[in-house]
Amino acid sequence: MRTLPTRGEPPEDHDAITADGIPDWDGVRMFLEVVRHGSLRSAADRMSVSFGALRRRIVRLEEQLKTPLITRHINGVRLTPEGQRIFDAGCRMETAAFDLVRARDAATPDVSGEVKIAVTEGTGTFWLAPRLVELQRTYPKLLVNLKCLMSPADVSSLEADVAVQLIRPNSPDLKVVRLGFLHTMPFAAQSYITTYGTPTNFEELKRQRFVLHVADQTQAKAIIAQYAPDQPWIGTVALQTNVASAHLWAVSKGAGIGWLPTYTHFIGGRVVPIEFGPRFCFEIWLTYHPDVARIARVRRVIDWVRESFDAQKFPWFGKQFIHPRDLPKVYRGEPLINMFEGFAHADSEIDQAFGRSNR
């Protein structure tokens, strides 16, 4: 049983101890987050709590344990020797708690309940989200919590049950599967090409305007640094954003040349490929803890994710680069634009350019 909040304190500031003197798990969990993020402010932002409330919880935890756990410095916090021992013990507590949750969930045989999927924002918005309808119609008691993040999710701590990302995790405790490959190349709107022309060589490319998706799992800045190192950022880059949807909209509206997946026009993107310019290939990784695969609902979602990136059905996820104009020749499925019905529509000129009909 937890003690009552001290009179006059907000509920989130109450003492982080239980009636029997054992530190409350919430207080320990907050301490672990502070250590992992390197500062009180970063941990507070991560957990969506106020800086003051978090600081008071750590102070009260130290008072209960009768030892200082961290020292604050200009560049963050550092563990005391006692704090390191408490941190190690807290990590063991956390692992045991996660094992308990996974064991509980594994006892549920049907496909029902919540599954958390962490995925890069572009892939989540423009590929997995539209396809979720078919999964949820089959399993109406399944709740999918889709977290679109450009920083890798911490699957070990149950931040997500399943993660789809462009950076290969290196944790030995996780199951890591390569789903496929994401091929990108420069695209632009027809309105941009009409105004600025199509680059046909390196010097012409350097004089173009660019729209960049700048995030942890992209190579946007490398494009300018490697291919135009002497170009000033201002005047060369028209827009940079950490959101893939804003990036696609900016390119589609003619703000500049941007690097997009080769299948972009296939899902209704009103852009055309630029033949000259660097192309990039990212490996797509599926990550999950082996224990969650024994949970029926998570196992089904894992299978569905793998099906969603099957290169036999969706050849643009294969190892070999396929030019956008050749995709209609190798794809035999239903028109992907149907997934975005009511949100986007096909452009007749671009359809004709790629030999695509409005079926």
N, C-alpha and C positions, 0 to 999 in steps of 0.2 A: 504494500500500500504506500502511495506517495504522500508526502507531507503537504499540507495546505499552503497556498501561496501566502507570503508575508503580506500583512495588511499594507495597502497603499502601493504595492508593486503590480505592474501589468502581469497577466497570466503567464506570458512567455518568460518572465524573469524569476519564477519561483525556484526555490532551492533544488539543486540537481542531486538530491539524495532520497532514498527510500526510508521508510520508518525503521527498518532494521539496520540502517547505517551503510548499506551497500550503495555505491554510486548508481544513480539512475542511468539507464542506457542512453537516453537522449543526450545527457551531458557528455558521456563518453563519446558518442557518435559525433557531436559537435567538435570535440577536441580532436578527433581523428581527421575531420574535414579541415580544421585550421592547419594541422601539420601538413596534410597533403597539398593544400593550396598555397602554403608558404606565408600566409598573412591572414589576419582577422578579417580585413575588409574583403579580400577575395572569397574567403569561405562564406562570409555573410551574404555576398551577392549570389553565390552558388546556391545557398540554401534559402534565399529569399527571406532573410530575417534581418533585423536592424543591427547595425554595428554595435551599438550600446548593449543591446540584449545579449548578443553573442559574447561580448567581453565580460559581462557580469556572470554569465553561465560558466565561463572558464575560470573566473576568479573563485566562484563558489565551489567548483569542482576541486580546485587546489586547496581551498580551506577544508573541505571534507576529507581529502586525502592527506592533509597536513604536510604538503610539500609543493614547492613551485614546479610547474610542468614546462613552462616556456619562458623565454626572455625575449623582449621585443627589441628589434634593431631597426635601423633606417631602411634596410632592404627586406624586412619581414620579421618572422619569428624563428627562434632556434630552440631546440629541445634541451632541457637540462638532462643530466644523467638519469635522474629519477623519472623525468618525463619520457625518456626513451623507453624505460622499462614499462611504464604505464601504456605507452603507445603500442609496444609489442603485445602486451596482454590484451589491449583493446582490439587489436587486429585479430587475435585468436577468438575473442568474443564475437566479433563481427562475422568471421567465417562460420562459427558454430550457429549463429542466428540465421545466416543465409542457408546453411545446410538444413536447418529446421524448416524453413519456409519451403525449400525445394522438396523435402520429404513429404510435407503436408500436401503440396500441390500434386505430387506424383500419385497420391492416393485417390485422386479424382479421375475416373476412367473416361469420362465423356469430354467432348470438345466444347467446353463452356468456360467462361471466365475471361480474365484480361490477359493479353499478351502484349508486351512492350517491344516495339520494333524501333531501333535507332537507325537512321539512314541519312545519307547526305541530302541536302535540301532539294537539289535539282532532281535527283533520282526518285526521292520520295514524292515530290509534287507532280512530276511529269511522267512517272512510270508506275510506281507501286500504288499510289493513292487511287488513280482511276481504275486499277485492276482489282481493288479491294471489294468492289461490289459483288463480283462473282463468288468470292470466298465467303462473304457474309450472308449471301443468299443461301449458300449451302449449310452454313453453321450459324443460325440466327442468334444463338446464345453466346457467340464469341464477340468479345470487345477487343478491338485492336487499338492500342495506344501508339500512334505513329509520331515519333519524335524526330523531327528534321533538324539535324545538327551537322555543322561542318568540322567540329572537333570530335575525335574518336570517343565513343561511349565506353564507360567502364562496365563491361559485362560481368566481371568477377563480383562486383558489389551490387548486382541486380539493378543497376541504373537502366539496363535494358535486358530483356530475355534473349533477343536476337539483334545483331548489328550487321548492317551492310555498309561498308566503307571502302575508301580508296587507299588506305594505308594498312599494311599487313600488321596485325598485332603480334607481339613477341612473347606473350604470356604462355608458359608451358602448361598451365592449367586449363586453357581454353581449346575448344575444337575450332580449327580454322580451315575453311574450304574456299578455294578460288572459284567464284561463280562464273567469271568470264572477263571480258575486256571492254573498256569504254573508250571508243575511238573519237577523237575530237579534231576538227579542222576549222579554218576561218570561214565565217558566213557573214553576209551583209544583206540588208533589205534592198529591194530594187530601187527604192527612192534614193538610197545612199549611192548606189552604183551610178544612177543617172546624174547625180550631182558631182561626185568626185571621181568617177571612173573606176575601172577594175585594174588593180596592179598586175603587171605582167613580169616584173623583175624586182630585185631587192631594193633598188633605189626608189622605185615607185611605191613599194610597200612602206618604206620608211616615211613617206610623205602622207600616209593615210592617217585617219583618226581611229582610235581603238576604244572599245568598251571591254573592260576586264572584270572577271569574277575573281576577287581576291579573298581567299579563305585558306584555312590550314591544309586542306586536301587538294588544292589546285596548284598549277604551275604558272599562274597568270603573270606574276612579276618576272619570271624567268623569260617570258616571251620578249619583253622589252630589253631586259638586261643582256640577253644572249644575242638577239637579232638586231638590236638597235642601241648598243651601249652608249653611243654618243648623243642620243636623242634626249632632249629635255622632257621630263614627265609632263609638265604643263605644256599644253599645246599639242602633245602627241596623244595623250590619254584623255578622251572626252568625258568618260565616266568610269568610276570603279565602284563596285558594290560587293558586299559579302553575301548577297541573296541571289540565288540562281534565277528565280522568277523575274526579279527586276532586271537582271542581266539579259535575259531573253527578250523581255519587253523593249529594252533600250535598243538592242540590235534590230529587232523587228520594226521599230519605229524610225530607223535610219540614223541613230546617233553615232554609229561607227561600226567597224569590223570587230566581231567577237568570235571567240572559240566556243563552239557548241558541239554536242554529240552528232554523229553522222545521221542519226535517225530523226533529227529535229523536224525536218520538213514533213516526215512521215506522220507525225502526230499533230500536224496543223501549223507548224511554225512558218510564218510568211517570210522566209529568208531563202537565199540561194547561196550555194557554196562558192568560195573564192579559190580558184585552182592554185594560185601561187601563194605560198606561205607555209609555215611549219605546221606539222600535224603531231598530235600527242596521243599516247595510248596509256591508259591507267588500268591496273588490275583491280577487279572488283572482288572484295573479300566478304565472306559470310563468317560471322563469329558467334559462338554461343558456348555456354558451359555444358559439359557432357551430362551433368545431372538433369538439366532442364529438358533434354531430349527425351527423357522418360515420362514427361508430362504430356498427356494426350494432345491438349490444345496447342502446346508449343511445338510438338513434333509435327503436327499438321501444318502449322505456319511455316516451319522450316522447310517442309516439302514444297509448300506453295511458293516460297521465295526462290527456291532452286528452280522450280518450273518456270518462274517469271524471267529468269535469265538463261534459259536453255537455248544455246546457240543453234540447235537443230530447228527450233520453232522461230527464233528471233536471231537471224544470222548476223546482225550488226554487233552482237555481243561475242562473236567468235574471235579467235586470235588474229585472223587475217583482216586487214583493212578492206572494207568494201565501200566504194565511192557511192555517195547518195544517189547518183543517177542510175546505179546498177541495182539498188535495193529492190525496186519493183520486179526485177527479173528473178530474184532469189527468195522473195518472201511470198508465201502462198496462203497466209492466214487472212482473217477478216480485216477490213480496213481499220487501221489504228485510230483514224480520226473519229471513229464512232465512240471511242472512249471519252472524247471531249465534246460530245454533242451538247449544244447549248452554251458552250464556253468559247469555242473557237470554230472557225469554218475554213474550208479549203480555199485557196486562191486559184482561180482558173488559169492565170498565166503561168504560175509556178507548176500547177498540175500538168499543163501541156509541156512545159520544159522538161519535166521528169517522166513524161509518158504515163501520168497517173490519171485515172478517171474518177469522177465523183459517183462511186457506186453507192 
